[in-house]
Amino acid sequence: MGDAVVFAVEALRIVLLEATVHLLDVQRALGRAPIVPEAALDETARLLVEVAPAVEFIEAATGRSSSSPLPILR
């Protein structure tokens, strides 16, 4: 098995994604409206789009497919 290298910036993006998703989970569980910094939401959305299968995501997002690539992460 080869060594994997994750650059610090990418590792931080993953940590931000996890924190954002779990913050939303907690707020929903408490029955509260989501309050997350806009920058965190934007970066999380960008990262999810980057890992989504491109064709399936584009077709679903534009209403050209009855199937969905979601959830992207589990």
C-alpha positions in Angstrom: 0.0 0.0 0.0 1.4 3.4 -1.0 1.7 6.4 1.3 -1.0 9.0 1.0 -0.3 12.7 1.3 -2.9 15.2 2.3 -1.9 18.8 2.1 -2.7 20.9 5.2 -5.1 23.1 3.2 -7.1 20.0 2.1 -7.1 18.5 5.6 -8.5 21.8 6.9 -11.2 21.8 4.3 -12.3 18.4 5.4 -12.3 19.5 9.0 -14.4 22.5 8.1 -16.8 20.3 6.2 -17.2 17.9 9.2 -17.7 20.8 11.6 -20.3 22.5 9.4 -22.3 19.3 8.8 -22.3 18.5 12.5 -23.2 22.0 13.6 -26.2 21.8 11.2 -27.0 18.4 12.7 -27.0 19.8 16.3 -29.0 22.9 15.4 -31.7 20.8 13.6 -31.8 18.3 16.5 -32.4 21.3 18.8 -35.2 22.6 16.6 -33.2 25.7 15.8 -32.7 27.4 12.5 -29.3 26.8 11.0 -26.9 29.6 11.9 -23.5 28.9 10.2 -21.0 31.5 9.0 -21.5 32.1 5.3 -17.8 31.3 4.5 -18.1 27.9 6.1 -21.3 27.2 4.1 -19.7 28.3 0.9 -16.5 26.3 1.3 -18.5 23.2 2.4 -20.7 23.4 -0.6 -17.7 23.8 -2.9 -16.0 20.8 -1.4 -19.1 18.7 -1.8 -19.5 19.7 -5.5 -15.8 18.8 -6.1 -16.3 15.3 -4.8 -19.7 14.7 -6.5 -19.7 12.8 -9.8 -19.8 15.7 -12.2 -22.2 14.5 -14.9 -24.7 13.1 -12.4 -24.6 16.2 -10.2 -25.0 18.6 -13.1 -27.9 16.7 -14.6 -29.7 16.3 -11.3 -29.1 20.0 -10.3 -30.5 21.2 -13.6 -33.5 18.9 -13.5 -32.3 16.8 -16.4 -32.3 13.5 -14.5 -34.8 11.7 -12.3 -31.9 10.1 -10.3 -29.8 11.9 -7.8 -26.1 11.5 -6.9 -27.0 12.4 -3.3 -25.9 11.7 -0.7 -22.3 12.4 -1.8 -20.8 11.5 1.6 -22.2 9.1 4.2 
